[in-house]
Structures are given as structure tokens and as C-alpha cells.
Amino acid sequence: LGYEGIGSPAGPLAIAYKKPKGATLTDEQKAHNRIHNALRAVGERANALLKVTSQTPPTTGIAPFMALIGQIMTQPRYRDARRVFVIVDNGSDHRGQASIDRLREAHPTCILIHTPKHASWLNQVEIFFSFVQRKVVAPCDFASLDELADTLTAFVARYNTTATPFRWKYTAADLERQLARIPQPAAASDSLLTEAPDHPRRTSSPNHLGSG
């Protein structure tokens, strides 16, 4: 875990050291773990105070999204924060650099972060959406949109009384081990990336990565 403005002399406290088999941690590693665990307790307490904020507009779009952010930013914990990170997918309501600029203009402390394309599952809010889909929306038996809106609002209120922070068990170390097991491409294939810079289908410009 990393928290803004807090770190060790060697950099952010990303993960605690694990005791190696048949050995012990060094004094420096133990000190690192003590600081890490203390900061993690502070962060988890802060997370426990967070609640789901929701709206049920009749349609999607830029205006409803900005209205939701405006509702969130009236809460003191966000209004008074030095920076607020808003994590979104690449839907049309908040796509590309234009959405980043729009949000920053409306709320200067907000920083919009897009998940990679086809990887919205990286955003933990998707876990909450899956709860809504299974416990509220399915099998979609509502007499009207008003009834659906009231049911969603009631579910959020009930959820906020018992919600706890999600704990992902898959760590950065797990990812590194997984990547290490993937065979590396043959050296010959690297020549495909070293063609002349004016090749029409390849470029070294960062613009080809896209911003969405």
C-alpha cells in the first residue's frame, strides 16, 4: 500500500518484507515493516470511513457524471483534500483528455485516472457494481424506472451500514511471478520494432498510445 506524502527514505512503502524461509529479516527490514504496518492501519481506518455515493439520473452522459462528481466533492473529506483521484473506465461519459481537462476545470483538486482499455476490472468499484447486478437488478423485475431508482437508493443506504474495504489478495509480487513465467519473445522479433521511424505503421511518438 502507498499513501500520498508518506514514504520511507528508499521510496514509497509499497509492500512489507516477508520473512525468508530459514532466515530472519534484517533490522532495516523490520523497521520498514513497523512503519508500513502503522501506515496501513491509518489507511484502512480512512478507507473504513468511506461510503458509496450514488445518483439515479434518467440517462447517462457527461452532465450526469459531472453532477455525481459535484455531489461527491461537497463532502468535507473530498472538498478539503489536497488531491482527489477519480478512477474511471473509458466510457463516453468520461473519455480521453477532454474529460481530464473538464474535470480539472470544474474541480481543480480532482485528477482523473483512466484504467487501461478492456481492463475496467482493475477499478474496485466494479466489485460493487457486481453486487448491484446480482442483488438488485437481476432479474430486472420492476414496474417502473422510479421503482428501480428507489430500490437502488435503498440498497446503497443499506450497503453503507455494513460495508468494509475490499481486500485484494493478488499482490504486485504475485504479478511479477506470473510475468516471469511467460516466455520471452525471440530476439529476432525485436527487429520488427527497429524499423525506420518514418514507417507509416510504426512510430516512436507517444501519441500512438492514445489517451482513452
Residue pairs with C-beta under 8 A, 6 or more apart in sequence:
1 13
1 14
1 15
1 36
1 39
1 40
1 43
2 12
2 13
2 14
3 13
3 39
3 42
3 43
4 82
4 83
6 12
6 13
6 39
7 13
8 32
8 35
13 32
13 35
13 36
13 39
14 172
15 36
15 171
15 172
15 173
16 32
16 33
16 36
16 37
17 25
17 29
17 32
17 33
19 25
25 33
44 165
47 165
48 164
48 165
49 77
50 77
50 165
51 160
51 163
52 128
52 156
52 159
52 160
52 163
53 68
53 71
53 72
53 75
54 68
54 152
54 153
54 156
55 64
55 67
55 68
55 71
56 148
56 149
56 152
56 153
57 64
57 67
58 145
60 91
60 93
61 92
61 93
62 93
62 94
62 99
62 102
64 93
65 93
65 94
66 102
66 103
66 106
69 86
69 103
69 106
69 107
69 110
70 106
70 107
72 78
73 79
73 84
73 107
73 110
78 84
81 109
82 109
83 109
83 111
84 107
84 109
84 110
84 111
85 110
85 111
85 113
86 103
86 110
86 111
86 112
86 113
87 113
87 115
87 123
87 125
88 94
88 99
88 112
88 113
88 114
88 115
88 123
89 114
89 115
89 120
89 123
90 96
90 114
90 115
90 117
90 120
90 212
93 99
94 103
94 112
94 114
95 114
95 212
96 211
96 212
97 211
99 112
100 112
100 211
103 110
103 112
104 110
104 111
104 112
114 211
114 212
115 122
115 123
116 122
117 210
117 212
120 126
124 166
124 168
127 166
128 159
131 159
132 152
132 155
135 155
136 151
136 152
136 155
137 148
142 148
142 151
193 202
195 202
197 203
197 204
